[in-house]
Amino acid sequence: MNSTFEARVVAAFGRHLLLRDAEGREIKARPFGRKLSVVCGDEVRCETDPKHDEVHVVEVLKRRTALYRSNVRGGSEPIVANLSRLLVVLSPRPEPDLFVVDRYISAATSASINALLVVNKAELGIGDPLRSELRAYERAGYDFLESSVKADLNIDRLLASCAGETAALVGQSGVGKSSLVKKLIPNAEVETGELMRDDEGRHTTTASRMFDIPGGGRLIDSPGVRDFAPALDCLEPSTLGFIEVARLAPNCRFDDCKHMREPGCAVASAAESGALHARRYESYRRMRRLWDELTETRGPGRRGN
């Protein structure tokens, strides 16, 4: 007979999964069926198949939170699950794409995940333009932390910010996430060395990997990206996860104001006066246009999946 047990997904690469059960044992597994989407951080129900010496994930338990991106069909696709904190990493070099940063934090805000900006490679120097943008994020209500692996700057503070949390590191390629993971989790390289092998026994690189944080908590490392497109269906529909817009919206003339061209829009007025950061408002407008285009394409009452 097949035995059933629950576990947490601690690594995922395609349909290759690494689980940790209640006793702390790590077990290789695969999703059962092509339609089951399983990501790092998921809590799952599993069955053993002694005939084929395999473990199958048969159910994903209800997610408390999740970070979603848009798939090629415009629907939603989970990246990591059950987070309480998102660490969005950027650096002076390569030059940060702040519109990508905005997309990450709007997705996190919409999912009730606390976002922290981590400005890594601070030893390179943070120029005035980036410093000005960071102050705008701070005024909006987002904290940021400067860090440096080379200078050993604020590593303890970053580690403390993850204590008792399930946190995920995200960001563009080249911002130093791997170096941060090795500094924060000294045994990370050892743990990932022989993590997963495919059917031919070849090593595969994990898409996401969860590590235990010294002193309590968990940290998920995810691959660097060139761009990030949040799943529009998962954004808060009236403000798209922009907390400045949420604060200003109650003062708009119309309750259903989209904060684009409507008369009496408090958000647009704040952008014109400088009370709302112009680049952040432009970021909101770009996302709103995508939202409207997708809604029009689908027609009323249809949502992606």
Secondary structure, DSSP 8 states (H G I E B T S, - for coil): ---EEEEEEEEEETTEEEEEETTS-EEEEEESSTT----BT-EEEEEEETTTTEEEEEEE---S-EEEEE-TTS-EEEEEES-SEEEEEE-SSS---HHHHHHHHHHHHHTT-EEEEEE--GGG---HHHHHHHHHHHHHT-EEEE-BTTTTBSHHHHHHHTTTSEEEEEEBTTSSHHHHHHHHSTTHHHHHHT-EE-TTS-EE--SEEEEE-TTS-EEEE---BS---B-GGGS-TTTTT-HHHHHHGGGSSSTT--SSS-TT-HHHHHHHHTSS-HHHHHHHHHHHHHHHHHHHHH-TT----
